[in-house]
Amino acid sequence: MGLVVAEENGNAGDYLGRKNKYRRMDISEPAADDDFDDVLNHHPGFDKGRNTRKFVFLCAVFASLNSVLLGYDVGVMSGAIIFIQEDLKISEVQQEVLVGCLSILSLFGSLAGGRTSDLIGRKWTMALAAVIFQAGVAVMTFAPSFHVLITGRFLAGVGIGLGVMVAPVYIAEISPSANRGSLTSFPEIFINIGILLGYVSNYAFSGLPVHTNWRVMLAVGILPSVFIGLALFVIPESPRWLVLQNRVEEARAVLLKTNEDEDEVEERLEEIQSAAGIGNTEKHDKPIWHEIMFPSPSLRRMLITGIGIQCFQQITGIDATVYYSPEIFKTAGIKSNSNLLAATVAVGVSKTAFILVAMILIDKIGRKPLLYVSTIGMTICLFFVGATLAFKEGGLGIALAIFSVCGNVAFFSIGIGPICWVISSEIFPLRLRSQAVALGAVGNRVCSGLVAMSFLSVSRMISVGGTFFLFSVISALSVVFVHKLVPETKGKSLEQIELLFQDPQQQQQQRGSEVQMGDVEHLVPK
């Protein structure tokens, strides 16, 4: 006997205490391929499934548009800073502050983002982020001095902090378990698209007069915000946030749009209500920040994993590599500004292309294998960047420097770049999720800012090559971190992932006498 998918709910489903999609069929009854395809194409559920997947995909795309703003700023500033320095006559220290302060300032947005998204919802927090960023870009575009430029950077940083914190949370909360990894990686994809657009903008407008070109480069960053405004008319609110507000019927309506199986919707809704503590007042006795500051053992493990992977994503030097890629290539031997900016476009293309590889593989082979490939590959490439810059070899050295930097950003995009945000948005309990993810985003932005603001100074002390040797050592430590502290979350619901951080005894008690669906195949004779 074999098991095949069926419309009916069989007796095995009753025995397991849940509805089941399997029925028995004798293998002597072959199903014709043409008949099977005909059934799929005319079955009402098939069209619903396709429409559901398209809807969830569009929601993930629109929610990720804020990430284009961050990516564009990172990419465009790497080239604009050359002309800002020439136009406003700023010092090297002011250059470091201008480049790195956005990451530090964005922590204010990330800190406020957790509470804001709990108060007004994930959707409208994304809208607020776009408005604040637009205001910041407008100030920077018309800035007559360094001090006004910093004011604009402050506003832009707050907007970016809000956006990068809330987008992965929103996508994780609306996505089905089977596709959550690839969909939650969308913000990182759009960051890379933004970086590439920033590099292209640098190259395209570099020929304008010095007083004008960097202003045009920065002003173009307002354009993605227009699409964010349109997106608000398409995307729904997060069903998990709606449950937290006791708007259960609205949450059910959203789940029906984002899940193909109505029975699964009811199951998922029950899990969300249970995780939110609906009907259980004991879960709400302690304030959220009290639970985070004085965590239980399982929550402590979640915080170490979530905040740790966020910090490792940045202290391996990715933002310094992107922000200062012209400086790196100048050290390698490239002289003209146009050639420097052209080389940075190659970095942007590599970073963007390989994020697509991660999106395809993350839900097929899992998070942890990709993290191993990523962190080990980055360690090797960072070492070769350091070696190439330390022992310059003319034209060959330039080629090796470009190849090693492109390899580093490619390995970053395959794993720790997108998966950092996937993991941190998956592992925390529903009631604490936005605040805990905000804390992780703060760690990410602080590390990014510290690296970006200190890169030039550290490079003057130990050389650019020595700085990349240091990044290589830190990247090697990230391999150990992944091995010891990051669990595999592929294919599990957000509520099931919580169990991975409990003690084995707690996990056993939680599971009780449940029989997993995968075990049914062992119970039913083939």
PLY file of the C-alpha trace (Angstrom):
ply
format ascii 1.0
element vertex 526
property float x
property float y
property float z
element edge 525
property int vertex1
property int vertex2
end_header
0.00 0.00 0.00
1.12 3.65 -0.52
0.15 7.07 0.70
-1.09 9.74 -1.70
-2.61 13.19 -1.25
-6.39 13.17 -1.12
-9.24 15.61 -0.61
-10.86 13.64 2.18
-9.83 13.49 5.81
-9.13 9.88 6.66
-9.45 7.98 9.92
-5.74 8.33 10.55
-6.34 12.07 10.95
-8.86 11.37 13.73
-6.43 9.02 15.44
-3.72 11.70 15.41
-6.04 14.33 16.81
-5.73 16.49 13.70
-7.02 16.59 10.13
-5.07 14.68 7.58
-4.69 14.93 3.81
-3.68 11.32 3.22
-5.68 8.29 2.11
-4.69 4.78 1.10
-4.32 3.77 -2.50
-3.20 0.48 -3.89
-0.10 0.90 -6.00
-1.71 -1.29 -8.62
-3.90 1.72 -9.50
-1.53 3.88 -11.56
-2.49 7.50 -12.03
-2.08 8.84 -15.54
0.12 11.93 -15.68
-2.25 13.72 -18.06
-5.21 13.04 -15.79
-3.25 14.27 -12.77
-2.24 17.49 -14.53
-5.83 17.98 -15.68
-7.11 17.62 -12.11
-4.54 20.16 -10.84
-5.26 22.72 -13.51
-9.03 22.58 -13.02
-9.12 22.11 -9.27
-10.29 25.36 -7.54
-7.67 24.89 -4.83
-4.87 24.93 -7.42
-5.72 28.45 -8.59
-6.12 29.53 -4.98
-2.66 28.15 -4.21
-1.07 30.08 -7.05
-2.87 33.29 -6.07
-1.85 32.83 -2.44
1.82 32.42 -3.34
1.69 35.51 -5.57
0.05 37.55 -2.82
2.62 36.54 -0.18
5.43 37.22 -2.67
4.10 40.74 -3.36
3.74 41.43 0.37
7.38 40.42 0.92
8.55 42.58 -1.99
6.66 45.67 -0.86
7.71 45.22 2.78
11.34 45.05 1.65
11.34 48.37 -0.21
12.58 50.23 2.89
15.71 48.10 2.65
16.48 49.64 -0.75
16.86 52.95 1.09
19.53 51.54 3.41
21.36 49.81 0.58
21.27 52.88 -1.64
22.67 55.07 1.14
25.52 52.62 1.80
26.38 52.33 -1.89
26.01 55.98 -2.86
27.95 57.33 0.12
31.00 55.26 -0.84
31.36 57.43 -3.95
29.64 60.64 -2.84
32.08 61.05 0.05
34.90 61.66 -2.47
33.08 64.71 -3.84
31.67 65.86 -0.46
35.22 65.97 0.87
36.30 68.05 -2.13
33.26 70.38 -2.03
32.85 71.00 1.72
36.56 70.58 2.58
35.90 68.12 5.43
38.67 66.39 7.36
39.37 62.65 7.47
37.76 62.39 10.94
34.65 64.20 9.66
34.63 61.81 6.71
34.62 58.81 9.08
31.86 60.38 11.20
29.73 61.19 8.16
30.01 57.67 6.74
29.69 55.71 9.98
27.25 57.84 11.97
24.21 56.64 10.01
24.60 53.15 11.47
25.02 54.51 15.00
22.11 56.92 14.61
19.88 54.19 13.20
19.93 52.48 16.60
17.49 55.17 17.79
15.08 54.04 15.09
15.65 50.37 15.90
15.11 50.95 19.63
11.91 52.86 18.94
10.84 50.38 16.27
9.97 47.55 18.62
7.58 49.61 20.70
6.26 51.56 17.71
5.43 48.41 15.74
3.61 47.02 18.78
1.57 50.22 19.11
0.65 51.15 15.52
1.36 47.87 13.74
4.10 46.53 11.48
2.60 48.03 8.32
2.36 51.64 9.49
5.78 51.48 11.14
7.20 50.79 7.67
5.32 53.86 6.37
6.70 56.02 9.19
10.22 54.82 8.42
9.92 55.90 4.78
8.62 59.39 5.70
11.44 60.05 8.19
14.05 58.84 5.70
12.65 61.13 2.98
12.96 64.11 5.31
16.58 63.20 6.04
17.50 62.86 2.35
15.91 66.24 1.58
18.01 67.91 4.29
21.21 66.23 3.05
20.55 67.17 -0.56
20.44 70.92 0.19
23.00 70.89 3.02
25.33 73.92 2.80
27.70 72.65 5.50
28.95 69.57 7.35
26.72 70.25 10.37
23.53 70.42 8.32
24.62 67.27 6.50
24.91 65.47 9.85
21.37 66.61 10.77
20.06 64.98 7.61
22.06 61.85 8.37
20.40 61.71 11.79
16.89 61.73 10.30
17.86 59.24 7.60
19.42 56.99 10.24
16.27 56.94 12.37
14.18 56.05 9.32
16.56 53.28 8.33
16.63 51.91 11.89
12.84 51.63 11.90
12.77 50.03 8.46
15.46 47.38 8.91
13.95 46.26 12.20
10.31 45.89 11.19
10.54 44.45 7.64
11.92 40.97 8.51
9.51 40.70 11.45
6.55 41.50 9.21
7.60 39.07 6.47
8.29 36.25 8.95
4.83 36.76 10.48
2.88 36.59 7.21
4.89 33.85 5.48
4.01 30.12 5.40
6.63 27.93 7.12
7.73 26.26 3.87
8.74 29.56 2.22
9.57 31.73 5.21
13.35 31.52 4.83
13.48 32.71 1.22
10.84 35.39 1.78
12.46 36.74 4.96
15.72 37.07 3.05
14.06 39.63 0.72
15.15 42.67 2.82
18.79 41.63 2.40
18.19 41.15 -1.35
16.79 44.66 -1.59
19.66 46.08 0.47
21.99 44.62 -2.16
19.89 46.01 -4.99
20.06 49.40 -3.27
23.85 49.16 -2.92
24.18 48.32 -6.61
21.92 51.24 -7.56
24.05 53.50 -5.35
27.22 52.39 -7.12
25.61 52.93 -10.54
24.39 56.37 -9.41
27.93 57.29 -8.36
29.29 56.32 -11.75
26.46 57.99 -13.67
26.56 61.39 -11.95
30.29 61.64 -11.24
30.76 63.79 -14.36
28.59 66.63 -13.01
30.18 69.63 -11.27
31.53 68.84 -7.78
29.03 71.14 -6.03
26.12 69.35 -7.74
27.00 65.69 -8.35
26.92 64.38 -4.76
23.64 66.20 -4.10
22.01 64.54 -7.11
23.41 61.16 -6.00
21.78 61.55 -2.57
18.49 62.99 -3.90
17.80 59.97 -6.10
17.39 57.95 -2.88
13.93 59.51 -2.37
12.44 57.64 -5.36
11.91 54.20 -3.66
9.74 55.93 -1.03
7.11 56.64 -3.70
6.65 52.90 -4.24
6.46 52.35 -0.47
3.48 54.73 -0.37
1.73 52.70 -3.09
2.53 49.47 -1.25
0.44 50.52 1.75
-2.68 50.04 -0.36
-1.72 46.42 -1.13
-0.16 44.75 1.91
-2.25 43.66 4.92
-1.31 44.00 8.57
0.56 41.14 10.25
-1.90 38.47 11.50
0.20 37.93 14.63
0.03 41.64 15.51
-3.74 41.56 14.92
-4.05 38.64 17.36
-2.07 40.61 19.95
-4.70 43.36 19.56
-7.52 40.77 19.97
-8.60 41.38 16.36
-8.84 37.66 15.73
-11.31 37.78 12.83
-9.09 40.21 10.92
-6.13 37.93 11.60
-8.09 34.96 10.24
-8.90 36.93 7.06
-5.20 37.70 6.50
-4.20 34.08 7.15
-6.77 32.93 4.59
-5.02 35.15 2.04
-1.52 33.90 2.90
-2.20 30.16 3.42
-3.59 27.69 0.90
-5.27 25.29 3.34
-8.23 26.53 5.41
-7.72 23.77 7.98
-4.11 24.87 8.36
-5.34 28.45 8.89
-7.39 27.40 11.91
-4.47 25.36 13.26
-2.08 28.25 12.80
-4.52 30.70 14.38
-4.81 28.52 17.47
-1.00 28.34 17.72
-0.71 32.12 17.43
-3.37 32.71 20.07
-1.62 30.27 22.38
1.77 31.92 21.78
0.25 35.35 22.36
-1.18 34.15 25.67
-4.80 34.85 24.74
-6.89 33.66 27.63
-3.83 33.11 29.83
-3.29 36.17 32.04
-0.24 34.65 33.71
1.84 35.22 30.58
1.25 38.99 30.79
2.19 39.53 34.42
5.69 40.85 33.60
6.45 43.81 31.30
8.16 42.84 28.05
11.42 44.65 28.79
11.55 43.05 32.25
11.38 39.62 30.61
14.18 40.61 28.20
16.44 42.13 30.87
15.89 39.20 33.25
15.35 36.33 30.81
14.50 32.71 31.47
17.19 30.17 30.41
15.48 29.48 27.07
15.00 33.18 26.30
18.64 33.83 27.26
19.72 31.28 24.65
17.49 32.99 22.07
18.96 36.42 22.88
22.55 35.16 22.64
21.81 33.58 19.27
19.75 36.46 17.87
21.96 39.34 19.02
25.19 37.38 18.47
24.50 36.59 14.82
23.50 40.23 14.22
26.81 41.45 15.65
28.90 38.88 13.78
27.25 39.96 10.53
28.83 43.40 10.94
32.09 42.95 12.87
33.46 40.82 10.03
33.73 44.15 8.19
31.11 43.98 5.45
30.01 47.63 5.73
33.62 48.82 5.83
34.25 46.78 2.67
31.28 48.38 0.93
31.68 51.95 2.23
35.43 52.07 1.66
35.79 49.88 -1.41
37.23 52.84 -3.38
39.84 53.31 -0.62
40.64 49.58 -0.69
41.09 49.57 -4.46
43.16 52.77 -4.28
45.48 50.95 -1.84
45.67 48.06 -4.32
46.90 50.47 -7.02
43.89 51.90 -8.94
44.42 55.63 -9.49
41.55 57.42 -11.28
38.16 58.11 -9.64
36.22 56.70 -12.60
38.13 53.39 -12.44
37.63 53.24 -8.67
33.87 53.70 -9.05
33.74 51.16 -11.91
35.47 48.58 -9.67
32.87 49.20 -6.94
30.11 48.39 -9.45
31.68 44.91 -9.80
31.43 44.54 -6.01
27.77 45.55 -6.12
26.98 43.09 -8.91
28.65 40.23 -6.98
26.82 41.06 -3.77
23.44 41.27 -5.51
23.84 38.20 -7.74
24.77 35.80 -4.95
21.91 36.86 -2.68
19.65 35.21 -5.27
21.52 31.93 -4.68
20.71 32.19 -0.97
17.05 32.88 -1.72
16.80 29.72 -3.84
18.64 27.42 -1.42
17.64 28.64 2.05
14.39 26.65 2.24
15.85 23.64 0.39
19.10 22.87 2.22
18.48 24.92 5.35
19.97 27.89 7.19
22.92 26.25 8.89
24.67 24.68 5.85
24.56 28.05 4.09
25.96 29.74 7.20
28.89 27.30 7.23
29.66 27.96 3.54
29.32 31.70 4.08
31.46 32.15 7.19
34.22 29.79 6.04
34.31 31.38 2.57
34.44 34.90 4.05
37.31 33.90 6.36
39.37 32.71 3.39
38.55 35.73 1.18
39.24 38.26 3.94
42.63 36.64 4.51
43.45 36.94 0.79
42.29 40.59 0.72
44.73 41.28 3.56
47.54 39.36 1.88
46.96 41.07 -1.48
47.03 44.55 0.06
50.04 43.74 2.24
52.14 42.39 -0.67
51.23 44.56 -3.66
52.05 43.01 -7.02
51.08 45.68 -9.60
48.38 44.68 -12.09
48.12 41.16 -10.67
47.65 42.59 -7.19
44.82 44.84 -8.41
43.07 41.88 -10.06
43.47 39.71 -6.94
42.20 42.53 -4.70
39.06 42.98 -6.81
38.53 39.20 -6.99
38.98 38.73 -3.22
36.68 41.63 -2.29
34.01 40.36 -4.72
34.43 36.85 -3.26
34.00 38.19 0.27
30.75 40.00 -0.49
29.51 37.00 -2.50
30.02 34.60 0.43
28.41 37.18 2.73
25.34 37.28 0.48
25.06 33.49 0.30
24.71 33.09 4.05
25.18 35.39 7.01
23.90 38.46 5.15
20.28 37.35 4.67
20.16 34.50 7.20
21.10 36.81 10.05
17.72 38.55 9.63
15.86 35.29 9.00
17.13 33.70 12.22
16.58 36.77 14.40
12.99 37.18 13.18
12.17 33.46 13.64
13.46 32.48 17.07
11.74 34.83 19.53
8.31 34.28 21.14
5.47 36.28 19.60
4.89 38.67 22.51
8.59 39.55 22.72
9.44 39.31 19.03
9.42 42.94 17.90
11.27 44.19 20.99
13.87 41.40 20.87
14.46 41.83 17.14
14.82 45.57 17.76
17.52 44.82 20.33
19.34 42.65 17.80
19.03 45.37 15.15
20.57 47.84 17.61
23.54 45.50 18.05
23.82 45.20 14.28
23.76 48.95 13.69
26.16 49.74 16.56
28.70 47.22 15.26
28.27 48.55 11.73
28.83 52.11 12.88
31.85 51.30 15.02
33.52 49.41 12.17
32.71 52.10 9.58
33.78 54.98 11.84
37.07 53.36 12.87
38.16 51.72 9.61
40.32 54.56 8.30
41.93 55.20 11.69
42.69 51.51 12.29
44.02 51.22 8.74
46.43 54.08 9.38
47.68 52.25 12.50
48.04 48.66 11.22
47.59 49.20 7.43
44.56 48.31 5.30
45.94 44.79 4.80
46.37 44.31 8.55
42.77 45.42 9.14
41.52 42.70 6.80
43.67 40.11 8.56
41.82 41.16 11.75
38.46 40.79 10.01
39.53 37.30 8.90
40.20 36.24 12.50
36.79 37.55 13.61
35.14 35.71 10.71
36.80 32.47 11.86
35.21 33.00 15.29
31.81 33.35 13.59
32.20 29.78 12.24
32.50 28.52 15.82
29.49 30.63 16.88
27.32 29.13 14.13
28.39 25.60 15.01
27.70 25.96 18.73
24.71 28.28 19.04
22.63 28.51 15.84
19.90 25.83 15.39
18.35 24.71 12.11
14.89 26.29 11.71
14.01 25.18 8.17
10.41 24.01 7.73
9.25 24.75 11.29
6.50 27.14 12.31
7.49 30.15 14.41
5.76 28.58 17.38
7.65 25.27 16.94
11.00 27.07 16.75
10.56 28.24 20.35
10.89 24.62 21.44
14.42 24.39 20.00
15.73 26.66 22.75
14.13 24.81 25.64
15.93 22.19 27.71
15.52 18.63 26.35
13.28 17.75 29.30
11.01 20.73 28.57
10.85 19.78 24.91
9.79 16.25 25.81
7.05 17.52 28.11
5.84 19.97 25.48
5.63 17.34 22.80
3.97 14.86 25.12
2.42 12.08 23.18
2.18 13.97 19.85
2.86 11.93 16.73
4.61 13.90 14.03
3.17 13.74 10.52
6.47 12.46 9.23
6.08 9.36 11.41
2.83 8.38 9.73
4.77 6.84 6.86
6.44 4.48 9.33
3.09 3.55 10.90
1.31 2.76 7.66
2.57 -0.29 5.73
4.01 0.46 2.32
0 1
1 2
2 3
3 4
4 5
5 6
6 7
7 8
8 9
9 10
10 11
11 12
12 13
13 14
14 15
15 16
16 17
17 18
18 19
19 20
20 21
21 22
22 23
23 24
24 25
25 26
26 27
27 28
28 29
29 30
30 31
31 32
32 33
33 34
34 35
35 36
36 37
37 38
38 39
39 40
40 41
41 42
42 43
43 44
44 45
45 46
46 47
47 48
48 49
49 50
50 51
51 52
52 53
53 54
54 55
55 56
56 57
57 58
58 59
59 60
60 61
61 62
62 63
63 64
64 65
65 66
66 67
67 68
68 69
69 70
70 71
71 72
72 73
73 74
74 75
75 76
76 77
77 78
78 79
79 80
80 81
81 82
82 83
83 84
84 85
85 86
86 87
87 88
88 89
89 90
90 91
91 92
92 93
93 94
94 95
95 96
96 97
97 98
98 99
99 100
100 101
101 102
102 103
103 104
104 105
105 106
106 107
107 108
108 109
109 110
110 111
111 112
112 113
113 114
114 115
115 116
116 117
117 118
118 119
119 120
120 121
121 122
122 123
123 124
124 125
125 126
126 127
127 128
128 129
129 130
130 131
131 132
132 133
133 134
134 135
135 136
136 137
137 138
138 139
139 140
140 141
141 142
142 143
143 144
144 145
145 146
146 147
147 148
148 149
149 150
150 151
151 152
152 153
153 154
154 155
155 156
156 157
157 158
158 159
159 160
160 161
161 162
162 163
163 164
164 165
165 166
166 167
167 168
168 169
169 170
170 171
171 172
172 173
173 174
174 175
175 176
176 177
177 178
178 179
179 180
180 181
181 182
182 183
183 184
184 185
185 186
186 187
187 188
188 189
189 190
190 191
191 192
192 193
193 194
194 195
195 196
196 197
197 198
198 199
199 200
200 201
201 202
202 203
203 204
204 205
205 206
206 207
207 208
208 209
209 210
210 211
211 212
212 213
213 214
214 215
215 216
216 217
217 218
218 219
219 220
220 221
221 222
222 223
223 224
224 225
225 226
226 227
227 228
228 229
229 230
230 231
231 232
232 233
233 234
234 235
235 236
236 237
237 238
238 239
239 240
240 241
241 242
242 243
243 244
244 245
245 246
246 247
247 248
248 249
249 250
250 251
251 252
252 253
253 254
254 255
255 256
256 257
257 258
258 259
259 260
260 261
261 262
262 263
263 264
264 265
265 266
266 267
267 268
268 269
269 270
270 271
271 272
272 273
273 274
274 275
275 276
276 277
277 278
278 279
279 280
280 281
281 282
282 283
283 284
284 285
285 286
286 287
287 288
288 289
289 290
290 291
291 292
292 293
293 294
294 295
295 296
296 297
297 298
298 299
299 300
300 301
301 302
302 303
303 304
304 305
305 306
306 307
307 308
308 309
309 310
310 311
311 312
312 313
313 314
314 315
315 316
316 317
317 318
318 319
319 320
320 321
321 322
322 323
323 324
324 325
325 326
326 327
327 328
328 329
329 330
330 331
331 332
332 333
333 334
334 335
335 336
336 337
337 338
338 339
339 340
340 341
341 342
342 343
343 344
344 345
345 346
346 347
347 348
348 349
349 350
350 351
351 352
352 353
353 354
354 355
355 356
356 357
357 358
358 359
359 360
360 361
361 362
362 363
363 364
364 365
365 366
366 367
367 368
368 369
369 370
370 371
371 372
372 373
373 374
374 375
375 376
376 377
377 378
378 379
379 380
380 381
381 382
382 383
383 384
384 385
385 386
386 387
387 388
388 389
389 390
390 391
391 392
392 393
393 394
394 395
395 396
396 397
397 398
398 399
399 400
400 401
401 402
402 403
403 404
404 405
405 406
406 407
407 408
408 409
409 410
410 411
411 412
412 413
413 414
414 415
415 416
416 417
417 418
418 419
419 420
420 421
421 422
422 423
423 424
424 425
425 426
426 427
427 428
428 429
429 430
430 431
431 432
432 433
433 434
434 435
435 436
436 437
437 438
438 439
439 440
440 441
441 442
442 443
443 444
444 445
445 446
446 447
447 448
448 449
449 450
450 451
451 452
452 453
453 454
454 455
455 456
456 457
457 458
458 459
459 460
460 461
461 462
462 463
463 464
464 465
465 466
466 467
467 468
468 469
469 470
470 471
471 472
472 473
473 474
474 475
475 476
476 477
477 478
478 479
479 480
480 481
481 482
482 483
483 484
484 485
485 486
486 487
487 488
488 489
489 490
490 491
491 492
492 493
493 494
494 495
495 496
496 497
497 498
498 499
499 500
500 501
501 502
502 503
503 504
504 505
505 506
506 507
507 508
508 509
509 510
510 511
511 512
512 513
513 514
514 515
515 516
516 517
517 518
518 519
519 520
520 521
521 522
522 523
523 524
524 525
